[in-house]
Amino acid sequence: MSQFFQIHPENPQQRLIDQAVQVIRQGGVIAYPTDSGYALGCHLGEKKAIDRIKKLRALDDKHNFTLVCADLSDIGTYAKVDNRVFRLLKAHTPGAYTFILNASTEVPRLLLHPKRRSIGVRVPDHRITRALLETLDQPLMSVTLIPVGEELPMTDAEDIRERYGDQLDAVINGGACHLEPTSVIDLRELPPTIVREGRGDLAPFTG
C-alpha cells in the first residue's frame, strides 16, 4: 500500500514535501495534485517507473509525456524555444496549459514521441506541485491521472488511494482539484494548434 501524505494546499509542510521527493528520487511513482486534477509523476528518465505509469494508464509509445517544470529556465533546457514561442510561454505560465514543443537532446529518448521527437512541457500554478519541483530541483515526468476508459482526471486523493493504492508508492492529498484537464497547445509551429480544450484561456492562441 502506498504512503499517504496530507499536505496543506496553501502552506505545504516542507517535512512532508521532503519525504515525497525522497520517494521520487528512489524511483517511486506518486500521485499529486495540480491546478487541473491529480497527476502521476516520477523521476525524469526512471524507466521502470515510467513503464509502471504506462501500464496504469494503458498508454502506448505514441503518448506525449509531459515534463512538469518549476519555471521557464527548465523549459529552455529540455525544449527548443525561439523568441516568439518564449514570449507566449512567459505570458501564460504558470497556468493550466500543456505545451507541445520540439525536444532538446537533454530529454531521455524513452520520453520522446517516436516520430515527432516532441515533448509536452508544463508549469503548474499549484503550491504543492511547485514545492515538489523546487525541492527535487528538476522536472517531474508526468501524465494526468485519467482512469482507463474515462475522460476526466481524478480529483480526490482518497479515491486515488482506494483505487490505485497498491500500484503507487505515494499519494499526496492536497485537497480537491479542478475537474478539467489542461489545455494542450502545440507550439512546434506558429500559429499554435489547439490539441485539447481544457482549463486555461485559449483566446491568446487562436487570434
Buried (B, 14 or more C-beta within 10 A) or exposed (E): EBBBBEBEBEEBBEEBBEBBBEBBEEBBBBBBBBBBBBBBBBBBBBEEBBBBBBEBBEBEEEBBBBBBBBEBEBBBBBBBBEEEBEEBBEEBBBBBBBBBBBBBEBBBEBBBBEEBBBBBBBBBBBBBBBBBBEBBEBBBBBBBBBBEEEEEBBBBBEEBBEBBBEBBBBBBBBBEBBEBBBBBBBBBEEEBBEBEEBBBEBEEBEE
